[in-house]
Amino acid sequence: MNQVKQNLLYPPGGILIWIVVLVELITFMAVLTAFAVYRAKNPLDAAEGMKHMNPWDGYIYTILLITGGYFMANAIRILKKHQYDKASLQILLAMLFGLAFLVLKSMEYAHKIDSGYTWTSGTYFMFYWLITGFHFLHVLVAVMILFVLYLYVRKNNNAQILPDVMMGSIFWHLCDIIWILIFPMFYLK
């Protein structure tokens, strides 16, 4: 089997995670495109919704997720050197940055609800809750995956764990990519 065919059939993390990534990206792109069309056709309504968004929140979320992504990439690099304790620490740090995102995003959600901006507060907020809520669930799942991987790497010091950690890392980076698409659409004018 030639190398190109080999890489297509057996990509890093396994073919299944790449199918999941493709489906998730298609799903998010469809909803984000619908939101972009809504914004283009209803600029005043969108501008009114944007008044209630704090760009600094978006910047902080972006920094947290990208920093978590850095630690996951670092975990893979370190794991390839068979430095399991150091790799598990990197996974733990990525997980903590994910938890920080979830806590801060939950606080933003609570503030929006207290201010009366729920998913029934108009089209802008319907999209906001749908898109950011779906992303929030992805980050929550990613943090749970990282927790399991952290325990797994701590317990299993062998090269067989690399594909599983790569799969978790790919899912984490999917959350990063999706956030980078969401951030400017809701937090930047």
C-alpha positions as CSV (number, residue, x, y, z in Angstrom):
1,M,0.0,0.0,0.0
2,N,1.5,3.3,-0.9
3,Q,2.1,6.0,1.7
4,V,-0.7,8.4,0.6
5,K,-3.3,5.6,0.7
6,Q,-1.9,4.5,4.1
7,N,-2.2,8.0,5.5
8,L,-5.7,8.4,4.3
9,L,-6.9,5.1,5.8
10,Y,-5.0,5.5,9.0
11,P,-4.7,9.2,9.9
12,P,-3.4,10.3,13.3
13,G,-6.1,9.5,15.9
14,G,-7.9,7.1,13.6
15,I,-10.4,7.6,10.8
16,L,-13.4,7.8,13.1
17,I,-12.4,11.0,14.8
18,W,-11.8,12.6,11.4
19,I,-15.3,11.7,10.3
20,V,-16.6,13.2,13.6
21,V,-14.6,16.4,12.9
22,L,-15.9,16.6,9.4
23,V,-19.5,16.2,10.5
24,E,-19.1,18.7,13.3
25,L,-17.5,21.3,11.1
26,I,-20.2,20.9,8.5
27,T,-22.9,21.2,11.2
28,F,-21.4,24.3,12.7
29,M,-20.6,25.9,9.3
30,A,-24.3,25.5,8.3
31,V,-25.6,27.2,11.4
32,L,-22.9,29.9,11.3
33,T,-23.7,30.5,7.7
34,A,-27.4,30.9,8.6
35,F,-26.4,33.3,11.3
36,A,-24.2,35.3,8.9
37,V,-27.1,35.5,6.5
38,Y,-29.4,36.7,9.3
39,R,-26.9,39.4,10.3
40,A,-26.5,40.6,6.7
41,K,-30.3,40.8,6.2
42,N,-31.0,42.3,9.6
43,P,-28.1,44.6,10.5
44,L,-30.0,46.8,13.0
45,D,-31.4,43.8,14.9
46,A,-27.9,42.2,14.9
47,A,-26.3,45.5,16.1
48,E,-28.9,45.6,18.9
49,G,-27.9,42.1,20.0
50,M,-24.2,42.9,19.8
51,K,-24.6,45.8,22.2
52,H,-25.1,43.2,24.9
53,M,-21.9,41.3,24.1
54,N,-18.6,42.0,25.8
55,P,-15.7,41.6,23.3
56,W,-13.3,41.1,26.3
57,D,-15.2,38.0,27.2
58,G,-14.6,36.6,23.8
59,Y,-10.9,37.4,23.9
60,I,-10.6,35.7,27.3
61,Y,-12.4,32.6,26.0
62,T,-10.2,32.5,23.0
63,I,-7.0,32.7,25.0
64,L,-8.2,30.0,27.4
65,L,-9.1,27.6,24.5
66,I,-6.0,28.2,22.5
67,T,-3.8,27.9,25.6
68,G,-5.5,24.6,26.3
69,G,-4.8,23.6,22.7
70,Y,-1.1,24.4,23.2
71,F,-0.9,22.1,26.2
72,M,-2.6,19.3,24.3
73,A,-0.2,19.7,21.4
74,N,2.6,19.7,23.9
75,A,1.3,16.6,25.5
76,I,1.4,14.7,22.2
77,R,5.0,15.9,21.6
78,I,6.1,14.9,25.1
79,L,4.2,11.6,24.9
80,K,6.1,10.7,21.7
81,K,9.3,11.0,23.8
82,H,7.7,8.5,26.3
83,Q,7.7,11.1,29.1
84,Y,4.4,10.0,30.6
85,D,4.4,12.1,33.8
86,K,5.2,15.3,31.9
87,A,2.6,14.4,29.2
88,S,-0.1,13.8,31.9
89,L,0.7,17.2,33.4
90,Q,0.2,18.9,30.0
91,I,-3.2,17.1,29.7
92,L,-4.2,18.2,33.2
93,L,-3.3,21.8,32.3
94,A,-5.3,21.7,29.1
95,M,-8.2,20.3,31.1
96,L,-7.9,23.1,33.6
97,F,-8.0,25.8,30.9
98,G,-11.1,24.0,29.5
99,L,-12.7,24.1,33.0
100,A,-11.9,27.8,33.3
101,F,-13.6,28.4,29.9
102,L,-16.7,26.5,31.1
103,V,-16.9,28.4,34.4
104,L,-16.5,31.8,32.8
105,K,-18.9,31.0,30.0
106,S,-21.4,29.8,32.6
107,M,-21.1,33.1,34.4
108,E,-21.8,34.9,31.1
109,Y,-24.8,32.7,30.5
110,A,-26.1,33.5,34.0
111,H,-25.6,37.2,33.4
112,K,-27.5,37.0,30.1
113,I,-30.4,35.1,31.7
114,D,-30.5,37.6,34.7
115,S,-30.5,40.5,32.1
116,G,-33.5,38.8,30.3
117,Y,-31.6,37.6,27.2
118,T,-32.7,34.1,26.7
119,W,-33.1,32.0,23.5
120,T,-36.6,33.5,23.2
121,S,-35.3,37.2,23.2
122,G,-35.2,37.4,19.4
123,T,-33.4,35.9,16.5
124,Y,-30.0,37.1,17.5
125,F,-30.1,35.5,21.0
126,M,-31.7,32.4,19.6
127,F,-28.6,31.9,17.4
128,Y,-26.4,33.0,20.3
129,W,-27.8,30.3,22.6
130,L,-27.9,27.6,20.0
131,I,-24.4,28.1,18.6
132,T,-22.5,28.9,21.8
133,G,-24.5,26.4,23.8
134,F,-23.7,23.6,21.4
135,H,-20.0,24.7,21.5
136,F,-20.2,24.7,25.3
137,L,-21.4,21.1,25.3
138,H,-18.5,20.2,23.0
139,V,-16.0,21.8,25.4
140,L,-17.7,20.0,28.3
141,V,-17.3,16.6,26.5
142,A,-13.7,17.5,25.6
143,V,-12.9,18.3,29.3
144,M,-14.4,14.9,30.3
145,I,-12.3,13.2,27.6
146,L,-9.2,15.0,28.8
147,F,-9.9,13.9,32.4
148,V,-10.1,10.2,31.3
149,L,-7.0,10.6,29.2
150,Y,-5.1,12.2,32.2
151,L,-6.0,9.2,34.3
152,Y,-5.2,6.8,31.4
153,V,-1.7,8.3,30.8
154,R,-1.0,8.3,34.6
155,K,-1.8,4.6,34.8
156,N,-0.5,3.3,31.5
157,N,3.1,4.1,30.7
158,N,3.4,2.6,27.3
159,A,3.4,3.7,23.7
160,Q,0.0,2.1,23.0
161,I,-1.8,5.1,24.6
162,L,-0.6,7.6,21.9
163,P,-3.5,7.0,19.4
164,D,-6.1,7.5,22.2
165,V,-4.4,10.7,23.4
166,M,-4.1,11.9,19.8
167,M,-7.9,11.3,19.3
168,G,-8.7,13.4,22.4
169,S,-6.3,16.1,21.2
170,I,-8.0,16.2,17.8
171,F,-11.4,16.6,19.5
172,W,-10.0,19.4,21.7
173,H,-8.6,21.2,18.7
174,L,-12.0,20.9,17.0
175,C,-13.4,22.9,19.9
176,D,-10.6,25.5,19.3
177,I,-11.4,25.8,15.6
178,I,-15.1,26.1,16.1
179,W,-14.6,28.8,18.8
180,I,-12.4,30.8,16.4
181,L,-15.3,30.8,14.0
182,I,-17.8,31.7,16.7
183,F,-15.8,34.4,18.4
184,P,-15.9,37.1,15.7
185,M,-19.5,36.5,14.8
186,F,-20.8,37.2,18.2
187,Y,-18.2,39.3,20.0
188,L,-16.7,41.6,17.4
189,K,-18.6,44.3,15.6
